[in-house]
Amino acid sequence: MYRPVLLTGALDLAESEWQRLATDGDPFVSRAFLGAAEQTGTVHGALGWRAMHLALRDGNGLTVGLLPLYERHHWYGDFAADWSWEGAWRQAGLDYYPKLVSGVPFTPSPGPRLLVAGDGSPEISAALIAAAIELTAECGASSWQCLFVREPDRSYLESAGLLLRRGVQFHWRNRGYVDFADFLAGFTAEKRKKLKRERRAVSDAGLRVEARHGDEIDPPLWQAIHRHYRDTFERFGSPASFSLDFFRRVGAALAQQMVVFVAFEGERPVASAICYRDASALYGRHWGTDIDCPGLHFDLCYYAGIEYAIKHGLQRFEPGAQGEHKVARGFEPMPTWSAFWIADPAMREAVARFIKREDGAILDYQAEMGGHLPYRAST
């Protein structure tokens, strides 16, 4: 038998135990990332992520499973796309909040959610799911949402009766490219010329782009990077979720797993794009700029990342949610999956019907976007 224990923060669990569970190497479910978010105030207060991570311990007190988990009282920053659901619950005379979310704050990146040590994955994963469902009832939550999951978690969640909801993101796949020119060789002539023109605009502006890892960034550069990041959010009237202290801590802790592409005008950093990586993929997250330069966004956020992935032998580049403009630059529409446990039976049926209707539209959208890829027919 396993005993569930709630942790009030990622740092409640020792680094050695966390690493034994998070064997995938995903940077976002690392103790460093979640712990820094919780310690620097990123997820507290008005931003509304109350940590209650669910750990499973065996009879000897050893932690054998972990589910990152947060109590939420609004939707901002979880990318669950459930904005209209609160109204449906209200019409039924029910409260939608609180809800429980297993995901990464402000980070819609597919990754592991059921963190399991050793070779007892199916049994321990099932126990984590059962404990989360029980906790949902105990908290009086409307639902438990396990967001942006990958296999084998998706299969475990579906087997446990959770509703699976499809989404679409645009990801780049490495087909064994030798370099960026080899990647471009697969484009149609028109698309290839357009992309080269975008890159040339950046070099013609006298800018150079460098990749800096988290442990290669000094305090003044961090200040500039955070200014770029913050200004992008302020321009659209949204709060900047991550503080300067957060990035400094995560950069130092993750070291080579954090990658920032910086555009320099002389010695002055004028724009940057913040990414993370593991052994197989690069993950794009945030960008910002001090200047207006045609093509700079595409060069920093996409082309520099593709070059980096090819150079370092990474198989994927996942630059974040949304962005149909990514298709013309070689990013393919790929399905994402989230799983939902709905506490109220009637609302569960309503959500199941909604997801079924939505799924057809998502499949049509994915197929349509796939028809606009820039590759030649033989690629």
RANOR-V535115 format. One record per residue. N is the residue number from 1. PHI is phi in whole degrees, 0 to 359 (none if undefined). PSI is psi in radians with two decimals (999 if undefined). Layout:
n=(N:N)
phi=(PHI:PHI)
psi=(PSI:PSI)
This chain:
n=(1:2:3:4:5:6:7:8:9:10:11:12:13:14:15:16:17:18:19:20:21:22:23:24:25:26:27:28:29:30:31:32:33:34:35:36:37:38:39:40:41:42:43:44:45:46:47:48:49:50:51:52:53:54:55:56:57:58:59:60:61:62:63:64:65:66:67:68:69:70:71:72:73:74:75:76:77:78:79:80:81:82:83:84:85:86:87:88:89:90:91:92:93:94:95:96:97:98:99:100:101:102:103:104:105:106:107:108:109:110:111:112:113:114:115:116:117:118:119:120:121:122:123:124:125:126:127:128:129:130:131:132:133:134:135:136:137:138:139:140:141:142:143:144:145:146:147:148:149:150:151:152:153:154:155:156:157:158:159:160:161:162:163:164:165:166:167:168:169:170:171:172:173:174:175:176:177:178:179:180:181:182:183:184:185:186:187:188:189:190:191:192:193:194:195:196:197:198:199:200:201:202:203:204:205:206:207:208:209:210:211:212:213:214:215:216:217:218:219:220:221:222:223:224:225:226:227:228:229:230:231:232:233:234:235:236:237:238:239:240:241:242:243:244:245:246:247:248:249:250:251:252:253:254:255:256:257:258:259:260:261:262:263:264:265:266:267:268:269:270:271:272:273:274:275:276:277:278:279:280:281:282:283:284:285:286:287:288:289:290:291:292:293:294:295:296:297:298:299:300:301:302:303:304:305:306:307:308:309:310:311:312:313:314:315:316:317:318:319:320:321:322:323:324:325:326:327:328:329:330:331:332:333:334:335:336:337:338:339:340:341:342:343:344:345:346:347:348:349:350:351:352:353:354:355:356:357:358:359:360:361:362:363:364:365:366:367:368:369:370:371:372:373:374:375:376:377:378:379)
phi=(none:250:249:283:226:267:256:276:185:297:284:292:254:298:302:296:291:298:295:292:269:271:282:292:83:300:292:279:260:283:298:296:292:294:297:295:299:285:282:264:82:300:249:258:60:295:286:70:234:268:291:211:299:260:253:249:238:274:297:265:83:277:284:247:204:210:234:302:211:224:268:232:239:201:264:300:92:253:58:282:54:244:302:272:289:302:297:295:296:296:297:273:77:238:264:276:254:282:234:255:231:256:186:249:306:58:216:277:253:300:188:290:236:267:269:227:267:71:253:264:306:300:294:289:299:297:293:297:297:298:294:292:295:296:295:303:292:297:277:67:280:287:196:239:245:255:261:56:260:241:293:274:303:302:294:297:292:295:296:277:99:286:277:263:237:273:225:224:232:247:240:264:242:275:262:77:294:280:200:296:298:296:298:293:299:276:280:293:301:296:292:295:296:297:293:298:295:297:292:293:298:288:292:294:281:80:262:237:248:235:263:238:277:303:269:243:246:272:305:298:292:300:299:294:300:292:297:301:300:295:297:299:293:296:298:258:73:246:287:283:286:259:275:300:299:302:296:298:295:294:300:293:282:276:54:290:277:250:230:241:268:242:263:249:252:69:256:265:285:249:197:203:228:266:228:226:210:231:288:235:215:250:235:276:231:224:210:191:210:266:233:253:226:305:83:294:301:294:293:287:276:235:291:297:292:297:301:297:299:296:299:260:70:279:269:217:226:250:272:111:279:62:95:295:296:291:299:294:251:96:264:266:291:234:287:241:225:230:236:229:254:258:291:279:301:293:290:299:295:295:294:299:293:299:297:296:294:295:297:298:294:294:297:297:296:298:295:297:295:297:282:250:295:276:283:296:302:279:278)
psi=(2.53:2.56:2.10:2.44:2.33:2.29:2.39:-0.01:2.79:-0.53:-0.08:-0.34:2.36:2.61:-0.68:-0.68:-0.74:-0.77:-0.56:-0.47:-0.76:1.16:-0.21:-0.44:0.10:2.19:-0.45:-0.44:0.33:2.70:-0.60:-0.83:-0.95:-0.70:-0.73:-0.70:-0.71:-0.63:-0.47:0.15:0.11:-0.62:0.13:-3.13:-2.35:-0.40:-0.40:0.94:1.71:1.97:2.33:1.03:2.41:1.98:2.53:2.29:2.50:-3.04:-0.34:0.07:0.13:2.33:2.06:-0.15:2.66:2.37:1.89:2.28:2.41:2.52:2.33:2.55:0.15:3.05:-0.20:2.19:0.01:-0.19:0.53:-0.18:0.76:0.51:-0.63:-0.11:-0.58:-0.72:-0.66:-0.71:-0.72:-0.72:-0.49:0.06:0.43:2.80:2.29:-0.58:2.51:2.75:2.73:2.40:2.21:1.82:-3.02:2.21:2.22:0.53:1.60:0.99:2.13:2.38:-3.06:2.49:-0.64:1.69:2.09:2.38:2.65:-2.75:0.28:0.59:-0.93:-0.79:-0.80:-0.67:-0.75:-0.67:-0.66:-0.76:-0.79:-0.71:-0.66:-0.69:-0.74:-0.71:-0.63:-0.77:-0.74:-0.61:-0.14:0.48:2.65:-0.50:2.84:2.17:2.05:1.79:2.44:1.13:2.73:2.97:2.56:-0.01:-0.69:-0.77:-0.73:-0.74:-0.72:-0.71:-0.50:-0.02:0.10:2.64:2.26:2.33:2.24:2.54:-3.11:2.31:2.93:2.00:2.56:2.43:2.35:1.98:0.68:0.53:2.49:-0.70:-3.08:-0.65:-0.65:-0.69:-0.81:-0.44:-0.39:-0.09:2.76:2.75:-0.73:-0.82:-0.63:-0.74:-0.71:-0.75:-0.74:-0.62:-0.69:-0.75:-0.64:-0.55:-0.60:-0.82:-0.63:-0.45:0.01:0.35:2.56:2.52:2.25:2.56:2.20:2.28:2.89:-0.59:0.20:0.24:2.15:2.93:-0.78:-0.67:-0.67:-0.69:-0.74:-0.77:-0.77:-0.59:-0.77:-0.84:-0.83:-0.73:-0.59:-0.78:-0.76:-0.57:-0.54:0.19:0.43:2.64:2.48:2.05:-0.67:2.32:2.92:-0.71:-0.68:-0.88:-0.68:-0.78:-0.83:-0.69:-0.77:-0.67:-0.75:-0.41:-1.96:-0.17:-0.10:2.30:2.17:2.16:2.10:2.29:2.21:2.40:1.72:-2.11:0.07:2.13:2.06:-0.18:2.73:2.70:2.15:2.21:2.94:2.89:2.81:-2.77:-0.31:-0.24:2.70:2.45:2.03:2.48:-1.10:2.72:2.82:2.87:2.66:-0.27:2.89:1.87:2.07:2.35:-0.17:-0.71:-0.82:-0.68:-0.80:-0.76:-0.40:-1.00:-0.71:-0.64:-0.71:-0.78:-0.76:-0.79:-0.75:-0.82:-0.64:0.14:0.48:2.55:-0.34:2.72:1.98:1.76:0.22:-3.06:2.77:-3.05:1.29:-0.38:-0.26:-0.45:-0.79:-0.18:0.29:0.16:2.19:2.52:2.13:2.50:2.51:2.80:2.40:2.68:2.48:2.25:2.02:2.14:-0.77:2.19:-0.71:-0.72:-0.55:-0.75:-0.69:-0.75:-0.68:-0.71:-0.73:-0.81:-0.67:-0.75:-0.75:-0.59:-0.67:-0.73:-0.65:-0.74:-0.72:-0.73:-0.75:-0.76:-0.73:-0.78:-0.62:-0.41:-0.10:0.23:2.61:0.00:2.60:2.75:-0.56:-0.14:999)
